[in-house]
Amino acid sequence: MLDKVTKQKLVVIGNGMAGIRTVEALLERAPDLYDITVFGSEPYGNYNRILLSPVLAGEKTVDDIMLNTVDWYEDNNITLRKGETISMIDRRTCEVVTDAGDRVPYDRLLIATGSNPIMLPLPGKDLPGVIGFRDIYDVDRMIKASTDYRNAVVIGGGLLGLEAANGLMKRGMNVTVVHLLDTLMERQLDPVAGGLLRKSLEERGMVFKMPAQTQAILGEDRVTGVRFGDGTELPADLVVMAVGIRPNFELAKKAGLYCERGIVVSDTMQTYDGRIYAVGECVQHRRQTYGLVAPLFDQAKVCANHLAMKGFATYDGSVTSTKLKVTGIDLFSAGDFAPGPDKEEIVLQDANRGVYKRIILKDKKIVGAVLYGDTIDGPWYFQHLRDGTDVSHMRERLVFGAANLGDGGVNGQNSVAAMSDETEICGCNGVCKGAIVKAISEKKLFTLDDVRAHTKASSSCGSCTGLVEQVLAFTLGGDYSAAPKVKPLCKCTDHSHDDVRRVIVEQQLKTIPAVMRFMEWKTLNGCHSCRPALNYYLLATWPGEYRDDQQSRFINERVHANIQKDGTYSVVPRMWGGVTTPGELRAIADVAEKFNIPTVKVTGGQRIDLLGVKKEDLPAVWADLNDAGMVSGHAYAKGLRTVKTCVGSEWCRFGTQDSTGLGVKLEKFMWGSWTPAKVKLGVSGCPRNCAEATCKDVGVVCVDSGYEIHFAGAAGLHIKGTEFLTKVETEDETLEVIVALTQLYREEGWYLERMYKWCDRVGLEQIRKRVVDDIANRKALFARFAHSQQFAQTDPWAERASRGVDRNEFAPLAELELA
Amino acid sequence: MTGWIEIGALDDIPRLGSRVVRTPAGNIAVFRTESDEVFALDDRCPHKGGPLSQGIVHNKRVTCPLHNFVIELASGQAVAPDEGCTHTHLAKVENGVVWLSVRQAAAVS
């Protein structure tokens, strides 16, 4: 560890969410790099500023919204100087100067000074009783006023103003909201939604004066009223100015840093002085300033990456969404909803139900959404907006939301808001909604990873990820930090699957350590997620050259059998196309008896599973099966599993083609190949489809005139019928198309990404173009698959049963008597 | 605790891998890290009893093959936020030979 004296000094100005989130992210990446000092003007630890409104409304306490207590700073060896304000940055000597004149040197400086409420330059603005709405101090003053006085005027009908007005009303004050324009929250809402909002707030007792311009604040020793441009006056004992926030960059500007509407930063969150970084509401990035939480978190991550001297992350700006935190009013808005010539709108308006939805499309994609009354689908629209999904195929029913698209189900677009606390969200780990909500509020979680780590929800099969994200969004309001669009491969790296695959090819990387070194892995040997992924990518990229790393294989693929809950294994021999013989059955029966195998079961893939085999018996079991001509069925592999067939034209009176024969041919050609995730095939001899080919990864449905090839189906976590790829006339063409398709998937799929997910991501047309339309490309793909099969088609059971491969794996190192 | 018992050659354990030592009181998993350190733990995950010897080894940790609990090889502790602890035994390497000292009370079948 570096000596404290030699450590670099990082000074953080601003003890708010952005600054501290950056420090947290930095500690994760480089815990010992800096000696960190944090200055904060407020006399508290770091709290969640977004939740000030619920505190004002009496729904939460100040303790509820604390994110980092003073102990946290101590535990992490951070010097917290709360209640101290920095009055100057001396860039020449690299020091900051406190208002008491104390000078503190820095090597790196992080400015996170946030923003200030805009105080309109009105006569009387300095009178006692006129305040902004920004921090705990303001909230305290408002709460105090609500006990001593009756009449409040809130200037500003935006998000902040309405939340302040709602809180004061809940505390028993008569509240009038004054707004310059005739639409409330005009930055987030269109006039219709603004009108609905106004109506329901009026029903609760809020009074509006709009459009109206405030001209003066009246009073002598304390505020007594407000006068407007039309000459009218209103009595007031408290005036809250909530017309907006202004990035707080005075300090930076005084230090000569380039500022416009905020401190101007680059994509690496650096100011014009390379030693000085800035994050949060005080910055201006690509002409944008932000006042919401999610962007701050994105910025914090990037900034920490650079402070930790990793030096590769960039911030590309954020798309934001808003949810009004007024209990009982459901309002959601995201993106850009100003009308425009190239935009299209889908509107649903149901006045009696108080529901209004407006989705704005551009180039087949969602660019904005305003929801009022029914915001359950807000996160779902937002997800599509951020991902830039082509929504043309669901356009007709888009406005009715995810549930009406039949897209509810396991992939998580169900409406979590309507669920009871007992509803199970994660079926694998038995986690219900209430437990997730509790963990989010009590442990102050913000991200999907946090929730996974603390509750285990969505950490197994991952099919409930969408639901968990929704619970997160629903619990935190619009303020959760959504998982980035480009997801890192795992926690050991910030690089995505695509990056890793690309770099492996470009840099000719041929071992796992080489990839980790070149791409600056954050952990020494990676983890159980990334090692198998890298092993697959290298194997698929360099067939015949890359030496398979057994220690980076999940146990099933290392010992060529499936581990069971008691540590025994299951063994599934291959039955080509689901066809077997009396001799094979006899051999299986003999093996089962000889080795006392407790369970013999027929699988869903038309084979026989021997369950409960002891690990040390595996080679002997395999030897006997090999002797009867059987080989590994790869039932454990991220590779070709089964080819399920019906009896076809050989026996069936409806059969149009030899589906069994074609299935056997496909299996003989493709067995042994490794793929990103398992691949199951099916071949049906006629459209009655007895082999259930249309819910397989690849399915063939024979018809009188040839072969229909389908793919991207699933019948597990997610039920999905296949997509039709093409129709061909001969068995040879069928084989060529299916092999080429599989090879494309091998080259592009992310590890553990099933074929249907890959198809969703890449697009059916893209795949069809390269596998069906471009015949030269199809043949090249086919050739690459065939080449790699030379090295893959060795029966792993025979290698271990009779050729001594991995002998150590199956025998104990020693047996001890232990007296 | 037993005295030091010779259990085999270091080279018989794969790097970033593990081998099992059988004892009447249950299996002990002996791990070898990338830098040739060795560690010994009861071959039972504190979560649901999974055989840790079958897991993927990374740095000085192993991931249980059943439900991805991650266990510290040195302490036997589950990595937070998971909770639980597996009993450890003493292991060392001298001149390419691996030695084990079994904490008998710990091993359970």
Contacts between the chains, C-beta under 8 A, distances in Angstrom:
chain1	res1	chain2	res2	distance
A	453	B	81	5.1
A	454	B	81	5.2
A	459	B	68	7.5
A	460	B	67	7.3
A	460	B	68	7.9
A	523	B	58	6.9
A	523	B	59	6.3
A	524	B	34	7.1
A	524	B	58	7.2
A	524	B	59	4.2
A	525	B	16	6.1
A	525	B	34	5.8
A	525	B	57	7.5
A	525	B	58	4.2
A	525	B	59	5.3
A	526	B	58	5.7
A	527	B	56	7.7
A	527	B	58	5.1
A	527	B	63	7.0
A	527	B	70	7.8
A	528	B	55	7.3
A	528	B	56	4.3
A	528	B	58	6.8
A	528	B	63	3.7
A	528	B	68	6.3
A	528	B	70	7.7
A	531	B	56	6.2
A	531	B	58	6.8
A	532	B	56	7.5
A	550	B	14	7.1
A	550	B	17	7.8
A	551	B	14	5.8
A	551	B	15	6.9
A	551	B	16	4.3
A	551	B	17	5.0
A	551	B	56	7.1
A	551	B	57	6.8
A	552	B	16	7.9
A	552	B	56	7.0
A	554	B	56	7.0
A	554	B	65	7.0
A	555	B	54	4.3
A	555	B	55	7.1
A	555	B	56	7.9
A	555	B	65	4.5
A	559	B	54	7.8
A	563	B	51	7.8
A	563	B	54	6.3
A	563	B	65	5.5
A	563	B	66	7.3
A	565	B	48	7.2
A	565	B	50	8.0
A	565	B	66	6.7
A	566	B	49	7.9
A	567	B	49	7.8
A	567	B	50	7.0
A	567	B	51	4.3
A	567	B	54	7.4
A	808	B	12	5.8
A	808	B	13	7.9
A	808	B	14	7.3
A	808	B	19	6.7
A	812	B	19	6.9
A	812	B	20	4.7
A	812	B	21	6.3
A	812	B	22	4.8
A	812	B	27	7.7
A	813	B	7	5.8
A	813	B	8	4.8
A	813	B	12	6.1
A	813	B	13	6.8
A	813	B	19	3.7
A	813	B	20	6.4
A	813	B	21	5.4
A	813	B	30	6.2
A	813	B	98	7.8
A	814	B	7	4.1
A	814	B	8	5.5
A	814	B	21	4.8
A	814	B	22	7.3
A	814	B	100	8.0
A	815	B	21	7.4
A	815	B	22	4.4
A	815	B	23	7.8
A	816	B	5	6.3
A	816	B	7	7.6
A	816	B	21	6.2
A	816	B	22	6.8
A	816	B	23	4.7
A	816	B	24	7.9
A	816	B	100	7.9
A	816	B	102	7.1
A	817	B	24	7.1
A	818	B	2	6.5
A	818	B	23	5.2
A	818	B	24	5.8
A	818	B	25	6.8
A	818	B	102	6.4
A	818	B	104	6.7
